[in-house]
Amino acid sequence: MNKVLIGLSIFFTYILMVMGNIVTTTGSGLGCPDWPLCYGTVVPPLEMQPWIEWSHRLLGGATGFLILASTIFIWKNSKGAEKWLTAGALGLLGVGAVFGGIIVKLEAPLLQGALHVFVISFHIVLSTIIFSLMILAFRKVGGQAAKPGVFYPLMFGLLSAQVLLGIVVRYSQASMACPDFPLCNGQIIPEFTEPGIALHFVHRIIAYTIFAVSAGYAAMALKNGVDTRNAVITFALVFAQASFGIGLVQTGMFLPLIVLHGAVGFGLLGWIVYLTAPYLVGGGQLEEARA
């Protein structure tokens, strides 16, 4: 039952994150100008933006209920680190809910410029931490093993930095600071005349590093017949994420690609957290995973 509840919590949290990306991409963040209701009712006007935002809030409520149920059940039936992982996720979810309400209440002249970037980015970073904590709890409960070595911890570090930087790039309007590919403003190393160019370029450098590391590990795994499934899945997700990222630049931020880029990015982070969990919180003896 523990794993079922936590698994559902992870799934709903992931969908909530993807839905949040849709909310910001479609400009629906203020589709409901009040909080916690929407236009003072539980049935908002039949218009796209209010219903996108309201659906996001309802999904958030369902996710909160599942995480609360998981936390209660874990605290009654477990004694390990999973108790604190789920409790941490629940606490951060409460912070995120209050923060979301503050965003709605204080939007307009107060949330502009750097403050706006910080507030929105912080809200999304909270979601990724909650997502990661629940995955760690799932692995801790399951006690499953993973292949030893440095690849997954290295990928975890690189992806954590990349997701954080990607969020800042997106919400600081730096996504098109380099409007061409593979060059940046027609140069291999651009002139950093604006902060957005530096942010975007560093985001690309980390992406190249992740691609190279995952490709090298997949090739090694296939050659040696060790950990092939995990290595191939990891590289496939990295390849898809990179493809969508390139597509964003080439299409000038085509809306469906924005959603897909975020969805695959969150999925990739979750997958790497899952594989790195034994290094972070234990959960069974480490052993080689063969194809």
C-alpha positions in Angstrom: 0.0 0.0 0.0 2.9 2.3 0.8 4.3 2.0 -2.7 0.9 2.4 -4.4 0.1 5.6 -2.6 3.6 7.1 -3.2 3.5 5.9 -6.8 0.2 7.7 -7.3 1.6 10.8 -5.6 4.6 10.8 -8.0 2.4 10.4 -11.0 0.0 13.2 -10.0 3.0 15.5 -9.1 4.5 14.9 -12.5 1.2 15.7 -14.3 0.8 18.8 -12.0 4.3 20.0 -13.2 3.4 19.5 -16.8 0.1 21.2 -16.3 1.9 24.1 -14.6 4.1 24.4 -17.7 0.9 24.6 -19.8 -0.5 27.3 -17.5 2.6 29.5 -17.9 3.0 28.8 -21.6 -0.6 29.8 -22.4 -0.5 32.8 -20.1 -3.2 31.3 -17.9 -1.5 32.0 -14.6 -4.1 34.7 -13.8 -6.9 33.0 -15.6 -8.5 32.9 -12.1 -7.9 36.4 -10.6 -8.8 35.3 -7.1 -7.7 32.5 -4.7 -8.7 29.9 -3.6 -11.9 30.2 -5.7 -12.0 31.2 -9.4 -14.1 34.2 -10.1 -15.7 33.7 -6.6 -17.0 30.2 -7.5 -16.0 26.6 -8.0 -17.4 26.6 -11.6 -15.5 29.4 -13.4 -16.6 30.9 -16.7 -16.4 28.6 -19.8 -13.3 30.2 -21.2 -9.9 28.5 -21.9 -7.6 30.4 -19.6 -9.8 30.2 -16.4 -10.3 26.5 -17.0 -6.7 25.8 -17.6 -5.7 27.5 -14.3 -8.7 26.0 -12.4 -7.8 22.5 -13.7 -4.3 23.1 -12.5 -5.6 24.1 -9.0 -7.9 21.1 -8.8 -5.0 18.8 -9.8 -2.9 20.4 -7.2 -5.6 19.6 -4.6 -5.7 16.0 -5.6 -1.9 15.8 -5.5 -1.9 17.4 -2.1 -4.4 14.8 -0.8 -2.3 11.9 -2.1 0.9 13.2 -0.6 -0.9 13.8 2.7 -2.3 10.3 2.6 1.1 8.9 1.7 2.7 10.8 4.6 0.1 9.6 7.2 0.4 6.0 6.0 4.2 6.0 6.0 4.4 7.6 9.5 2.1 4.9 10.8 3.8 1.9 9.1 7.5 2.8 8.5 10.5 3.8 10.6 13.0 4.8 8.0 14.0 7.9 6.1 10.9 7.7 4.0 9.0 9.3 6.9 11.0 12.5 6.6 11.1 12.4 2.9 7.3 12.4 2.6 6.9 14.9 5.5 9.3 17.2 3.7 7.4 16.9 0.5 4.1 17.6 2.3 5.6 20.7 4.0 6.9 22.1 0.7 3.6 21.4 -0.9 2.0 23.6 1.7 4.5 26.3 1.1 3.9 26.0 -2.7 0.1 26.3 -2.3 0.5 29.5 -0.1 3.1 30.9 -2.5 0.7 30.3 -5.4 -2.0 32.2 -3.6 0.4 35.1 -2.9 1.4 35.2 -6.6 -2.3 35.7 -7.5 -3.0 38.2 -4.8 0.1 40.3 -5.5 0.4 40.0 -9.3 0.6 43.2 -11.4 2.8 46.1 -10.4 4.6 44.3 -7.6 5.7 41.2 -9.5 7.8 42.7 -12.3 11.3 42.2 -13.6 13.8 40.2 -11.5 11.2 39.7 -8.7 8.8 38.1 -11.2 11.5 35.7 -12.4 12.4 34.8 -8.8 8.8 34.2 -7.7 7.8 32.0 -10.7 11.1 30.1 -10.7 10.9 29.5 -7.0 7.4 28.0 -7.3 8.6 25.6 -10.0 11.8 24.6 -8.2 9.6 23.7 -5.2 7.6 21.4 -7.4 10.8 19.6 -8.7 12.0 19.2 -5.1 8.6 17.7 -4.0 8.7 15.4 -7.1 12.3 14.2 -6.2 11.5 13.7 -2.5 8.5 11.4 -3.3 10.7 9.4 -5.8 13.3 9.0 -3.1 10.6 7.8 -0.7 9.4 5.3 -3.2 12.8 3.9 -3.7 13.4 3.8 0.0 10.2 1.8 0.6 11.0 -0.5 -2.2 14.6 -1.1 -1.2 15.6 -1.8 -4.8 19.2 -1.8 -6.0 21.1 0.1 -8.6 24.4 -0.2 -10.5 27.4 1.2 -8.6 29.6 3.8 -10.2 29.8 7.5 -10.7 27.5 7.9 -13.8 24.1 8.3 -12.0 25.4 10.7 -9.3 27.2 12.7 -12.0 24.0 12.9 -14.1 22.0 13.8 -11.0 24.3 16.8 -10.4 24.3 17.9 -14.0 20.6 17.6 -14.4 19.8 19.4 -11.2 21.9 22.3 -12.3 20.4 22.2 -15.8 16.8 22.1 -14.6 17.4 25.0 -12.3 19.2 27.0 -15.0 16.5 26.0 -17.6 13.8 27.4 -15.3 15.7 30.7 -15.0 16.3 30.9 -18.8 12.7 30.3 -19.5 11.2 32.8 -17.1 13.9 35.5 -17.6 12.9 35.5 -21.3 16.4 34.2 -22.3 15.1 31.3 -24.3 15.8 33.1 -27.6 18.9 35.0 -26.5 20.7 32.7 -28.9 18.2 32.6 -31.9 20.3 30.2 -34.0 21.8 26.7 -33.6 24.4 25.3 -33.3 26.0 28.8 -33.2 24.9 31.5 -30.8 24.3 34.8 -32.6 26.4 33.5 -35.4 29.4 32.8 -33.1 30.9 29.7 -31.5 31.4 31.7 -28.3 29.1 34.8 -28.3 29.7 38.2 -26.9 28.0 38.3 -23.5 26.5 41.7 -24.0 23.4 40.8 -22.0 22.8 38.5 -19.0 20.3 36.4 -21.1 23.0 35.5 -23.6 25.3 34.2 -20.8 22.4 32.2 -19.2 21.4 30.7 -22.5 24.9 29.8 -23.5 25.8 28.1 -20.2 22.5 26.2 -20.5 23.7 24.9 -23.9 27.1 24.0 -22.5 25.6 21.9 -19.7 23.3 20.3 -22.3 26.2 19.3 -24.5 27.9 17.8 -21.4 24.9 15.8 -20.4 24.5 14.5 -24.0 28.1 13.5 -24.3 28.2 11.8 -20.8 25.0 9.9 -21.4 26.0 8.8 -25.0 29.4 7.6 -23.7 27.8 5.7 -20.9 25.2 4.1 -23.2 27.9 3.0 -25.7 30.0 1.5 -22.8 27.0 -0.3 -21.4 26.1 -1.8 -24.7 29.6 -2.9 -25.3 30.0 -4.5 -21.9 26.4 -5.8 -21.6 26.1 -4.1 -18.2 23.2 -1.8 -17.1 22.1 -1.6 -20.8 18.4 -1.0 -20.2 18.9 2.0 -17.8 21.7 3.4 -20.0 19.7 3.3 -23.2 16.5 4.7 -21.6 18.6 7.5 -20.1 20.2 8.4 -23.4 16.9 8.2 -25.2 15.4 10.7 -22.8 18.4 13.0 -23.2 18.2 12.7 -27.0 14.5 13.6 -26.9 15.1 16.5 -24.6 17.9 17.8 -26.7 15.8 17.5 -29.9 12.9 19.4 -28.4 15.4 22.1 -27.2 16.9 22.5 -30.6 13.4 22.6 -32.1 12.4 25.4 -29.8 15.2 27.6 -31.1 14.5 26.6 -34.8 10.8 27.3 -34.5 10.9 30.4 -32.3 9.4 28.8 -29.3 6.6 26.7 -30.8 4.1 26.2 -28.0 3.7 22.4 -28.2 7.5 22.0 -28.2 7.7 24.2 -25.0 5.3 21.8 -23.3 7.1 18.7 -24.6 10.5 20.1 -23.6 9.3 20.6 -20.1 7.5 17.3 -19.8 10.6 15.3 -21.0 12.9 17.4 -18.8 10.8 16.6 -15.7 10.6 13.0 -16.7 14.4 12.7 -17.2 15.0 14.3 -13.8 12.6 11.9 -12.2 14.3 8.9 -13.9 17.7 10.0 -12.8 16.6 10.6 -9.2 15.1 7.1 -9.2 18.4 5.6 -10.3 20.5 7.7 -8.0 18.3 7.1 -4.9 20.5 4.4 -3.3 23.4 6.8 -3.3 21.2 9.5 -1.6 19.1 7.7 0.9 20.2 4.0 0.8 17.6 1.4 0.0 19.2 -1.9 -0.4 22.6 -3.3 -1.5 24.0 -1.8 -4.6 24.5 -4.4 -7.3 25.0 -4.5 -11.1 21.9 -4.4 -13.2 22.5 -6.6 -16.3 20.5 -6.5 -19.5 
